């Protein structure tokens, strides 16, 4: 799930050095590293990121470089795809290379990278964590320690055709039942499909499935990946919400092939009544050439009996265990997570910042009307399953949920398969 890349466009998987991190830790892949010493380690650093599609990072780093001669930060951009970015980062980290200083990693990778010893713990007191939106800090922890600093956040939102609901005298849905009724009854009257998300078997489906399961009160894993918790009626209820939608037709079958951009385009072209997607869609759907500009709004995702649960997207800045200049790296992270740059993350990068005060700033709310709703969604959001083997966990969830949505398994059968395959990943068998 491309965190924000503005979920398809602004995902930054950056590599930068983190202040407060130790120098070389344990060998790559050899387990958690020790904290980086607080002294020494100053010099040039490298910030690695998946493609910066908005080009806002270059001027941000130019400002840093002017103020820090001898400690210049160089931007290294990896492929735009989150999967390719992760693959290239992992290859470099496994080799023990010191070419990375700080990793701006998808929040779902923190546990894996920490457990492998590729990133070192950071001293919480070195960063103003109390100024961040509360749930985002949890995405940067593993084993009771802070391994990164939140940089960008994200949460799923429900986009809806406000003009259509107004004509029908309907309010935006707060529950699954209301969403289903409107998607089934109102959408066809206006030549629209009902509801869609990101349902191709990739990271986006893991996010959508986790939201549905968590909204129903279920879960996939506990104890940071050590325990499988999927065997519950709540998990089956969450999967049934998605599978029944396809079977009953209010989720179009075509959406089983959609990622962020395909689903965004369908909504923007005026083909959907409801869409689950990331905040980046707001500006694009309201922009020039959009058929729904001025005709849509957003609300938090619904759940079975009221507001549901979104998963947290975004990226965290983590220090490479092999960084040669951890003090400079830490300083760069402090700069990137400071209020001034966080404001630019939003205004120039179109990415949701992690500092809570920005969500109630009158000027920003005027320019970004969805900020209060996004804040509400982030505060109610939860991380994706934590696991040192997160990549394998996600592959299992994607495959099983897609089969259930495609009608190849019932939700109950899907739960049994999830339990079996996740136990294998977790090493319970």
C-alpha positions as CSV (number, residue, x, y, z in Angstrom):
1,X,0.0,0.0,0.0
2,X,1.7,3.1,-1.1
3,X,1.2,4.8,1.9
4,X,0.4,8.2,0.7
5,X,2.6,8.3,-2.1
6,X,-0.2,10.1,-1.5
7,X,-1.4,6.7,-1.9
8,X,-0.4,6.4,-5.4
9,X,1.5,9.5,-5.8
10,X,3.5,10.8,-2.9
11,X,4.8,7.8,-1.3
12,X,8.1,8.6,0.1
13,X,10.2,5.7,1.2
14,X,13.1,7.9,2.2
15,X,16.5,7.0,3.6
16,X,18.0,9.5,5.9
17,X,20.0,9.4,9.0
18,X,18.3,9.6,12.3
19,X,19.6,11.7,15.1
20,X,20.0,9.7,18.2
21,X,21.0,6.5,16.3
22,X,24.0,4.5,16.9
23,X,26.7,4.0,14.4
24,X,27.0,0.5,12.9
25,X,24.7,-1.8,14.8
26,X,24.6,-5.6,14.6
27,X,25.2,-7.1,11.2
28,X,22.4,-6.8,8.7
29,X,19.9,-9.4,9.3
30,X,21.4,-10.2,12.7
31,X,18.8,-8.9,15.1
32,X,18.0,-5.6,16.6
33,X,20.9,-3.1,16.8
34,X,22.0,-1.1,19.8
35,X,21.1,2.6,20.1
36,X,23.4,5.0,18.3
37,X,25.7,7.0,20.5
38,X,24.7,10.7,21.0
39,X,28.1,12.0,20.0
40,X,30.1,11.9,16.8
41,X,29.0,10.8,13.3
42,X,28.7,14.1,11.5
43,X,29.1,14.5,7.8
44,X,27.2,14.1,4.5
45,X,24.1,11.9,4.5
46,X,21.8,10.3,2.0
47,X,18.0,10.4,2.1
48,X,16.5,7.6,0.1
49,X,12.9,7.8,-1.2
50,X,10.5,6.3,-3.6
51,X,9.9,8.7,-6.4
52,X,9.1,12.2,-5.1
53,X,6.4,12.9,-7.7
54,X,5.6,16.4,-6.4
55,X,9.3,17.5,-6.4
56,X,8.9,19.2,-3.1
57,X,11.9,17.5,-1.4
58,X,14.6,19.1,-3.5
59,X,14.0,22.6,-2.3
60,X,13.5,21.4,1.3
61,X,16.9,19.7,1.2
62,X,18.4,22.8,-0.5
63,X,17.4,24.8,2.6
64,X,19.0,22.2,4.9
65,X,22.2,22.2,2.8
66,X,22.6,26.0,2.9
67,X,22.4,25.9,6.7
68,X,24.6,22.9,7.2
69,X,27.8,23.1,5.1
70,X,29.8,19.9,5.4
71,X,26.7,18.0,6.4
72,X,24.9,18.0,3.0
73,X,21.9,15.7,2.4
74,X,21.7,14.0,-0.9
75,X,18.4,12.7,-2.2
76,X,18.4,9.2,-3.6
77,X,15.1,8.3,-5.4
78,X,14.2,4.7,-5.9
79,X,11.4,3.4,-8.2
80,X,7.9,4.8,-7.8
81,X,6.5,1.3,-6.9
82,X,6.5,0.6,-3.1
83,X,7.3,-3.0,-3.7
84,X,10.3,-2.1,-5.9
85,X,11.5,0.5,-3.4
86,X,11.3,-2.0,-0.6
87,X,13.2,-4.6,-2.6
88,X,16.1,-2.2,-3.4
89,X,16.3,-1.0,0.2
90,X,16.4,-4.6,1.5
91,X,19.1,-5.6,-1.0
92,X,21.3,-2.7,0.1
93,X,20.7,-3.3,3.8
94,X,21.3,-7.0,3.6
95,X,24.6,-6.4,2.0
96,X,25.8,-4.3,4.9
97,X,26.2,-1.2,2.7
98,X,26.6,2.2,4.3
99,X,25.3,4.1,1.3
100,X,22.0,4.6,3.1
101,X,21.8,6.9,6.1
102,X,18.1,7.3,6.8
103,X,15.3,5.2,5.6
104,X,11.9,6.8,5.0
105,X,10.1,3.5,5.2
106,X,6.4,2.6,4.8
107,X,5.0,2.3,8.3
108,X,4.2,-1.4,7.7
109,X,7.9,-2.1,7.3
110,X,9.1,-0.8,10.7
111,X,8.8,-4.1,12.5
112,X,10.5,-6.1,9.8
113,X,13.4,-3.7,9.5
114,X,13.8,-3.5,13.2
115,X,13.7,-7.2,13.8
116,X,16.3,-7.7,11.0
117,X,18.7,-5.3,12.6
118,X,18.7,-3.0,9.6
119,X,17.6,0.1,11.6
120,X,18.6,1.1,15.1
121,X,16.4,2.3,18.0
122,X,16.1,6.0,18.6
123,X,15.9,7.8,21.9
124,X,12.3,9.1,22.3
125,X,13.4,12.2,24.1
126,X,15.2,13.6,21.0
127,X,12.0,14.2,19.1
128,X,8.7,16.1,20.0
129,X,6.6,13.0,19.9
130,X,3.9,14.7,22.0
131,X,3.3,17.1,19.1
132,X,2.4,14.3,16.7
133,X,-1.0,12.7,16.1
134,X,-1.1,10.0,18.8
135,X,-1.6,6.8,16.8
136,X,1.2,7.6,14.3
137,X,3.9,7.0,17.0
138,X,2.8,3.4,17.5
139,X,3.7,2.7,13.9
140,X,7.3,3.5,14.7
141,X,7.7,1.1,17.6
142,X,8.6,-2.5,17.8
143,X,9.4,-4.7,20.9
144,X,8.6,-1.7,23.2
145,X,11.2,0.5,21.6
146,X,11.1,3.4,19.2
147,X,12.8,2.5,16.0
148,X,11.8,5.5,13.8
149,X,10.2,8.9,13.8
150,X,6.8,9.5,12.1
151,X,7.2,11.7,9.0
152,X,4.0,11.4,7.0
153,X,0.7,9.8,8.0
154,X,-2.4,8.6,6.1
155,X,-5.8,7.1,6.7
156,X,-8.5,5.8,4.5
157,X,-11.5,8.1,3.8
158,X,-14.9,7.5,2.3
159,X,-15.5,9.7,-0.8
160,X,-19.1,10.1,-1.7
161,X,-21.1,11.9,-4.3
162,X,-22.7,14.7,-2.2
163,X,-24.8,15.9,-5.2
164,X,-26.4,12.5,-5.6
165,X,-27.2,12.1,-1.9
166,X,-28.6,15.6,-1.8
167,X,-31.0,14.9,-4.6
168,X,-32.2,11.8,-2.8
169,X,-32.4,13.6,0.6
170,X,-29.9,11.1,2.1
171,X,-27.0,11.6,4.5
172,X,-23.6,10.1,4.0
173,X,-23.4,6.6,5.5
174,X,-22.1,6.0,9.0
175,X,-22.7,2.2,9.1
176,X,-22.1,-0.7,6.7
177,X,-25.9,-1.2,6.4
178,X,-26.4,2.4,5.3
179,X,-23.6,2.1,2.8
180,X,-24.9,-1.1,1.4
181,X,-28.5,0.3,1.0
182,X,-27.4,3.4,-0.8
183,X,-24.9,1.5,-3.0
184,X,-27.6,-1.0,-3.9
185,X,-30.6,1.2,-4.3
186,X,-29.5,4.8,-5.0
187,X,-26.4,4.2,-7.2
188,X,-28.2,2.4,-10.0
189,X,-30.8,5.1,-10.3
190,X,-28.1,7.5,-11.2
191,X,-26.2,5.1,-13.5
192,X,-23.5,4.6,-11.0
193,X,-21.7,1.6,-9.4
194,X,-22.1,1.4,-5.7
195,X,-18.8,1.1,-3.7
196,X,-15.2,0.3,-4.5
197,X,-11.8,0.3,-2.9
198,X,-8.4,-1.2,-3.8
199,X,-9.1,-4.9,-4.3
200,X,-6.4,-6.2,-6.6
201,X,-4.2,-8.7,-4.6
202,X,-1.4,-6.3,-3.5
203,X,-0.7,-4.2,-0.4
204,X,-3.8,-2.1,-1.0
205,X,-6.1,-5.1,-0.5
206,X,-4.3,-5.9,2.8
207,X,-5.2,-2.3,3.9
208,X,-8.8,-2.6,2.8
209,X,-9.2,-6.1,4.4
210,X,-7.6,-5.0,7.7
211,X,-10.0,-2.0,7.9
212,X,-13.0,-4.2,7.4
213,X,-11.8,-6.8,9.9
214,X,-10.7,-4.3,12.5
215,X,-14.0,-2.3,12.1
216,X,-15.9,-5.6,12.9
217,X,-13.8,-6.1,16.0
218,X,-11.5,-8.8,14.6
219,X,-7.8,-9.0,13.9
220,X,-5.2,-11.1,12.1
221,X,-2.3,-11.1,14.5
222,X,-1.4,-10.2,18.0
223,X,1.8,-9.9,20.1
224,X,3.6,-8.2,17.3
225,X,3.2,-11.1,15.0
226,X,3.8,-13.9,17.5
227,X,0.1,-15.0,17.8
228,X,-2.5,-15.6,15.2
229,X,-5.9,-14.1,16.2
230,X,-7.8,-14.4,12.9
231,X,-10.1,-17.3,14.1
232,X,-13.1,-15.3,15.1
233,X,-16.6,-14.5,14.0
234,X,-15.6,-10.8,13.8
235,X,-12.9,-11.6,11.2
236,X,-15.5,-13.6,9.2
237,X,-17.9,-10.6,9.5
238,X,-15.3,-8.2,8.1
239,X,-14.5,-10.5,5.2
240,X,-18.2,-11.1,4.5
241,X,-18.8,-7.3,4.2
242,X,-16.4,-7.3,1.2
243,X,-17.3,-10.7,-0.3
244,X,-21.0,-10.2,-0.1
245,X,-20.7,-6.8,-1.7
246,X,-19.2,-8.4,-4.9
247,X,-21.6,-11.3,-4.8
248,X,-24.6,-9.0,-4.5
249,X,-23.4,-6.5,-7.1
250,X,-23.0,-3.3,-5.1
251,X,-19.3,-3.7,-5.3
252,X,-18.4,-3.9,-9.0
253,X,-16.5,-7.1,-10.0
254,X,-14.2,-4.9,-12.1
255,X,-12.8,-3.4,-8.8
256,X,-11.1,-6.7,-8.1
257,X,-8.5,-5.5,-10.5
258,X,-8.1,-2.0,-9.1
259,X,-5.3,-0.3,-7.2
260,X,-5.4,3.3,-5.9
261,X,-5.2,5.0,-9.2
262,X,-7.7,2.8,-11.1
263,X,-10.3,3.3,-8.3
264,X,-9.5,7.0,-8.1
265,X,-10.1,7.4,-11.8
266,X,-13.4,5.5,-11.7
267,X,-14.7,7.9,-9.0
268,X,-13.2,11.0,-10.7
269,X,-14.9,9.9,-14.0
270,X,-18.3,9.9,-12.3
271,X,-18.7,6.1,-12.2
272,X,-19.0,5.5,-8.5
273,X,-21.2,6.6,-5.7
274,X,-18.7,5.7,-3.0
275,X,-15.0,5.2,-2.9
276,X,-12.6,4.2,-0.1
277,X,-9.2,5.8,-0.9
278,X,-6.4,7.9,0.6
279,X,-6.4,11.7,1.1
280,X,-4.4,12.4,-2.1
281,X,-7.6,11.8,-4.1
282,X,-9.2,14.9,-2.7
283,X,-7.1,17.4,-4.6
284,X,-7.2,15.4,-7.8
285,X,-10.9,14.7,-7.8
286,X,-11.5,18.3,-7.1
287,X,-9.2,19.6,-9.8
288,X,-9.4,20.6,-13.4
289,X,-10.9,18.0,-15.7
290,X,-12.6,16.0,-13.0
291,X,-16.2,15.2,-13.7
292,X,-17.0,15.3,-9.9
293,X,-15.2,18.5,-9.0
294,X,-17.4,20.4,-6.5
295,X,-19.8,17.4,-6.3
296,X,-18.2,15.2,-3.7
297,X,-17.2,15.2,0.0
298,X,-15.5,12.9,2.4
299,X,-16.4,11.2,5.8
300,X,-14.7,8.7,8.0
301,X,-15.0,5.0,6.9
302,X,-18.2,3.4,8.2
303,X,-18.3,0.3,10.3
304,X,-21.0,-2.3,11.3
305,X,-22.7,0.0,13.9
306,X,-21.0,3.4,13.4
307,X,-17.7,4.9,12.3
308,X,-15.2,2.2,11.4
309,X,-11.5,1.8,11.6
310,X,-9.0,2.9,9.0
311,X,-5.5,1.5,8.8
312,X,-2.6,4.0,9.2
313,X,-0.6,4.6,6.2
314,X,2.4,6.9,5.9
315,X,6.1,6.7,6.3
316,X,8.6,6.8,9.2
317,X,12.2,8.0,9.1
318,X,14.6,5.4,10.5
319,X,18.3,5.3,10.8
320,X,20.3,2.7,9.0
321,X,22.4,0.6,11.4
322,X,25.3,1.1,9.0
323,X,25.1,4.9,8.8
324,X,28.5,6.6,9.2
325,X,27.0,9.9,10.2
326,X,24.2,9.2,12.6
327,X,24.3,12.6,14.4
328,X,23.8,14.5,11.1
329,X,21.1,12.1,10.1
330,X,19.3,12.6,13.4
331,X,19.5,16.3,12.8
332,X,18.1,16.0,9.4
333,X,15.2,13.9,10.7
334,X,14.5,16.5,13.4
335,X,14.4,19.1,10.6
336,X,12.1,17.1,8.4
337,X,9.7,16.5,11.2
338,X,9.8,20.1,12.5
339,X,6.7,22.3,12.1
340,X,8.0,24.4,9.2
341,X,8.8,21.4,7.0
342,X,5.7,19.5,8.0
343,X,3.7,22.4,6.8
344,X,5.5,22.2,3.4
345,X,4.9,18.4,3.4
346,X,1.2,19.3,3.2
347,X,1.2,22.5,1.1
348,X,3.9,21.5,-1.4
349,X,4.0,17.7,-1.2
350,X,0.2,17.1,-0.9
351,X,0.9,14.6,1.9
352,X,-0.7,14.4,5.3
353,X,1.7,15.7,8.0
354,X,2.1,14.1,11.4
355,X,2.0,17.3,13.6
356,X,-1.5,17.6,15.1
357,X,-1.6,21.4,15.3
358,X,-1.6,21.7,11.5
359,X,-4.9,20.0,11.3
360,X,-6.7,22.9,13.1
361,X,-4.7,25.7,11.5
362,X,-7.4,28.1,10.0
363,X,-5.3,28.9,6.9
364,X,-4.6,25.3,6.1
365,X,-8.2,24.2,6.8
366,X,-9.4,26.8,4.3
367,X,-7.1,25.5,1.6
368,X,-7.5,21.8,2.6
369,X,-11.2,21.4,3.8
370,X,-10.8,17.7,4.4
371,X,-8.2,18.2,7.2
372,X,-10.6,17.9,10.1
373,X,-12.1,14.7,8.7
374,X,-8.7,13.3,8.0
375,X,-7.6,14.1,11.6
376,X,-10.7,12.3,12.9
377,X,-9.9,9.3,10.8
378,X,-6.2,9.2,11.8
379,X,-7.0,9.4,15.5
380,X,-9.4,6.4,15.1
381,X,-7.0,4.5,12.9
382,X,-4.8,1.5,13.8
383,X,-1.6,0.1,12.3
384,X,-1.6,-2.9,10.0
385,X,-0.6,-6.2,11.6
386,X,2.9,-5.9,13.1
387,X,5.2,-8.7,12.3
388,X,8.9,-9.3,11.6
389,X,7.6,-11.2,8.6
390,X,5.1,-8.6,7.5
391,X,5.8,-9.1,3.8
392,X,4.7,-12.8,4.1
393,X,1.7,-11.9,6.3
394,X,0.5,-9.4,3.7
395,X,0.8,-11.9,0.8
396,X,-1.3,-14.4,2.8
397,X,-4.0,-11.8,3.5
398,X,-4.1,-10.5,-0.1
399,X,-4.4,-14.0,-1.6
400,X,-7.1,-15.3,0.8
401,X,-9.2,-12.2,0.8
402,X,-9.1,-11.9,-3.0
403,X,-10.3,-15.5,-3.3
404,X,-13.1,-14.8,-0.9
405,X,-14.2,-11.6,-2.8
406,X,-14.0,-13.5,-6.1
407,X,-16.4,-16.2,-4.7
408,X,-13.8,-19.0,-4.6
409,X,-14.2,-19.4,-0.9
410,X,-16.8,-18.5,1.7
411,X,-15.8,-16.0,4.4
412,X,-15.8,-18.9,6.9
413,X,-13.5,-20.9,4.7
414,X,-11.3,-17.9,4.2
415,X,-10.9,-17.5,7.9
416,X,-9.9,-21.1,8.3
417,X,-7.3,-20.7,5.6
418,X,-6.1,-17.5,7.1
419,X,-5.5,-19.1,10.4
420,X,-3.7,-22.1,8.8
421,X,-1.4,-20.0,6.6
422,X,-0.7,-17.2,9.1
423,X,0.3,-19.8,11.7
424,X,2.8,-21.1,9.3
425,X,4.2,-17.7,8.8
426,X,4.3,-17.0,12.5
427,X,5.9,-20.3,13.2
428,X,3.1,-21.6,15.4
429,X,3.0,-24.9,13.5
